[in-house]
């Protein structure tokens, strides 16, 4: 299922849902990521996707392959979609448990 995020600046009226045509650019690729890092500033959110491999008990290697900038409005819309879809997933398949060692930490840049 694909969900298209559309932000409109119209206020006080419900936007008309446009007819959306999805196409993939020639450089479009799908990848797997088990690492997402985020940097935030006043203008945008920057998500860096990569793959994490544990080399040993004390050594982890992360290989980043894609960085995506989002406007604050798109980041908030994405948050809503993720919350809705995670809730639906957990309803269907049970609670997603997180490793406590993977709790967010460190500075925000």
C-alpha positions as CSV (number, residue, x, y, z in Angstrom):
1,X,0.0,0.0,0.0
2,X,1.4,3.4,-0.9
3,X,0.3,6.5,0.8
4,X,0.9,9.9,-0.8
5,X,1.5,12.8,1.5
6,X,0.0,16.0,0.2
7,X,0.3,19.3,2.2
8,X,-1.8,22.2,1.3
9,X,-1.7,25.7,2.8
10,X,-5.4,26.4,2.4
11,X,-7.0,27.1,5.8
12,X,-10.6,26.7,6.9
13,X,-11.7,24.6,3.9
14,X,-11.3,21.0,3.3
15,X,-8.9,20.4,0.4
16,X,-10.2,18.6,-2.7
17,X,-8.3,15.3,-3.1
18,X,-6.4,15.6,-6.4
19,X,-6.1,12.8,-8.9
20,X,-2.6,11.5,-8.1
21,X,-0.5,9.7,-10.7
22,X,2.6,7.8,-9.2
23,X,5.6,7.3,-11.4
24,X,9.1,6.1,-10.6
25,X,12.0,8.1,-11.8
26,X,14.7,6.2,-13.7
27,X,17.0,6.5,-10.6
28,X,14.4,5.1,-8.3
29,X,15.6,2.2,-6.2
30,X,14.2,0.2,-3.3
31,X,16.6,-0.7,-0.4
32,X,16.5,-2.3,3.0
33,X,17.5,-0.2,6.0
34,X,17.9,-1.2,9.6
35,X,19.6,2.0,10.6
36,X,18.0,5.5,10.4
37,X,19.8,8.6,11.8
38,X,18.2,12.0,12.0
39,X,19.4,15.6,12.0
40,X,17.1,18.4,12.6
41,X,17.4,22.2,12.1
42,X,14.9,25.0,11.9
43,X,14.3,24.4,8.1
44,X,14.2,20.7,7.7
45,X,14.6,17.1,8.9
46,X,17.4,15.1,7.4
47,X,17.0,11.3,7.5
48,X,20.1,9.1,6.7
49,X,19.3,5.4,5.9
50,X,21.8,2.6,6.1
51,X,22.5,-0.9,7.1
52,X,23.9,-1.9,10.5
53,X,26.1,-4.9,10.9
54,X,27.4,-6.1,14.3
55,X,31.0,-7.2,13.6
56,X,31.6,-8.2,17.2
57,X,30.2,-7.6,20.7
58,X,32.0,-4.2,20.8
59,X,32.1,-3.3,17.1
60,X,29.2,-2.1,14.9
61,X,29.5,-1.0,11.3
62,X,26.9,1.3,9.7
63,X,27.0,1.8,6.0
64,X,24.8,4.8,4.9
65,X,23.4,4.7,1.5
66,X,20.7,7.4,1.2
67,X,20.0,10.8,2.8
68,X,16.5,12.4,2.5
69,X,15.5,15.9,3.4
70,X,11.9,16.5,4.6
71,X,10.2,19.8,5.4
72,X,8.8,20.0,8.9
73,X,5.3,19.6,7.5
74,X,6.2,16.4,5.7
75,X,8.1,15.1,8.7
76,X,4.9,15.6,10.8
77,X,2.7,14.0,8.2
78,X,5.2,11.0,8.0
79,X,5.0,10.7,11.8
80,X,1.2,10.4,11.6
81,X,1.4,7.8,8.9
82,X,4.0,5.8,10.8
83,X,1.9,5.9,14.0
84,X,-1.2,4.7,12.1
85,X,0.6,1.9,10.3
86,X,2.6,0.7,13.3
87,X,-0.7,0.6,15.3
88,X,-2.3,-1.5,12.5
89,X,0.7,-3.8,12.3
90,X,0.6,-4.4,16.1
91,X,-3.1,-5.0,16.0
92,X,-2.6,-7.7,13.3
93,X,0.7,-9.2,14.5
94,X,1.3,-8.3,18.1
95,X,3.4,-5.7,19.9
96,X,6.7,-4.7,18.3
97,X,9.4,-5.1,21.0
98,X,12.4,-2.8,20.9
99,X,15.9,-3.8,22.2
100,X,16.5,-1.5,25.2
101,X,20.1,-1.0,24.0
102,X,18.7,0.8,20.9
103,X,17.0,3.6,22.9
104,X,17.7,7.0,21.3
105,X,20.7,8.8,22.7
106,X,23.3,11.3,21.7
107,X,23.1,14.9,20.6
108,X,20.7,16.2,18.0
109,X,22.5,18.2,15.3
